[in-house]
Amino acid sequence: MRSLIVLTGLVGASISLAAPAAAQTNLSGEELRGQTVDVLFSDGTRNAVFFGGDGNAVIAAPSGLRSNGTWSASGGKICLNASGASECWGYVRRFTAGQAVTLNSSCNETSQWTARSVNAPVQQVAPAITRGERG
């Protein structure tokens, strides 16, 4: 049970990423929709967080215990709400599959988040320029 409490029991705790030189803006968590992130805490506790495409989340411990909740990403934060608790982390760049990101909480809890897989960035394609009959 402790492994679920570690992730969902810190009501109002804030964890921030070490800001990279060039932070990205307007992140929506799109790379995480339908994907799972493994979380390893400094005390060795592990959880897996599934980020559903509909905003639902499932936090699972290796023992099989699960906690259903919701997630959102906006305003430079990614937040999880489960079991009556809410927790947000600074979200300044996209997650990359297989690359651990260290998150430090305001209560000095350190955890590593590793996305198993991510969705490709949505490509913004500029509309084709059409010339009028005079151009």
N, C-alpha and C positions, 0 to 999 in steps of 0.2 A: 504494500500500500504506500510506503514511503516514496517509491519512485514516481507515483502519480502526484503525490502531495508536493514534492519538490518543484514540479513544473506548474501545478495549478494552485498551490496553497499560498503563494506569496502575493496577496492582494495588494494591488497598487505599486508593486515593485517596478522599478524602471531599469532597463538594461540597455546600454548603448554600445554600438559598434565603434571601434577605433576608426575615426573618419579617414578615408583615403584621400589622397591629394586632390582628386577630382570626383566629388560626390555627384551621383546622378539625381535627377529631380523627377517628380511625378511618377514615382514607382507605385505600381498597383498590385504587386505580388503575382503578376501573370505567369512568371516562370515557375511558380509553386503550385498553381491550380492543378489538382489531380495527382500531385506528387507527394513523396514522403521525405521527411528530414529526420536524420538520426541526431539525438541530443545526448551528449556525454557531459555529466557534471563532474566537478573537481573531486567529489567523494566517490566517484566510480559508478554512480547511479546512471542508468541509461533509460531513455524513452524514445519512441518513434512517434512523430507527429505527421498525420496525413492531412493535407490541406485540400479539402474538397473544392470542386469547381463552383459549387453553389454557396460557398462561404461557411460550410460546416467543417468541423475538424474532429479528428479522433486522435487522442493521445493514448498510446499503448505502452505498457511496461513489458519487459521480457517474460514476466510471470504470466502474462495473458490478461491482466487487469486492464480495463479500458475506461476512458472518460470521454464522453461526447461533449462537444462544445461548438464554438464558432470562431472564425478568424476574420480579420480585415487588415487592409494595408492602405494608409493614406497619411498625408501630413508628415512624411518622414518617419513613420512608425509602422511596425507590424505587431498586431495585438491578437492574443488568444484569450478566450473567455470559456471557462469550463468549471463545473462543480461550484458555481457561485463565486468564482475568483476571476479576476481580470489581470492580465500582465502584458506590458508592451515593451518592445525593444526598438532601439534606433535602427532605421532601415535606410541606408544611404547608397547601397549598390546592389545589383542583382546577385542572387546566389548562383554559383557555378557547380555543376555536378561533380561530386567527389572532392571538392575543395572545402576543407574545414574553415569555419569562421568562428573566432573566439569572441564571445559576448561576456561583458562584465556587468554585474548588477550593481545597483546602488547599495546593496547590503553585502558587497564584496563577494558574491557568488560568481564563480567563473564557469562557463559552459562552452562546449564546442558544438557547433551546428554544422552538419554535413548533409547536403542534399544528395539523395541517391540518384536523382535524375532531375532535369529541368526542361521546361518548354522553351523552344527557340523564341528569340525576340520577334515581336510582330514587326514586320517590315512595312515602313511607311513609304508608299510609292507615290511620287508626284504625278499629278494628272498630266496626260500628254498635252502638249501645246498644239492647238490647231490654229491654222491660219485662216483668216477670213477670205472672202472672195477678192479682196484688194491686196492681200499680203503674200 
